Amino acid sequence: MTEKGGPGYEQAKVVYLKIKQGDKKAKEVQAACHPVEPETYEDRQLRTDLPAFKDNQREFYKCAQRAGYKLTAPDPETGQFGLTEVGPLGDWGSDKMQECRRESFKE
């Protein structure tokens, strides 16, 4: 990302935040780097075993809900969901959210 974007674009989280803020250069950096990003377990499962992915995603949603996160309704086809707000618990990178993800998507 640094090679494509330069200083200020070193980390994926920063690039995604800048994309949300409407940064055109961040979108270009993400598009250029996406093909070389390693595939996550969840991405591979989504691509190869949708029923298992949906089951894990449902567990992830329930865990995040129990933890107190404000969530969007799950997508009917994939079960994917988002945050409606970032509150005191934090965002996708917060410890509790990552714990829920790990519990739900045990490899």
Buried (B, 14 or more C-beta within 10 A) or exposed (E): BEEBBEEBBEEBEBBEEBBEEEBEBBEBBBEEBEEEEEEEBBEEBBEEEBEEBBBBBBBBBEBBEEEEBEEEEBEEEEBBBEBEEEEEBBEBEBEBBEEBBEEBBEE
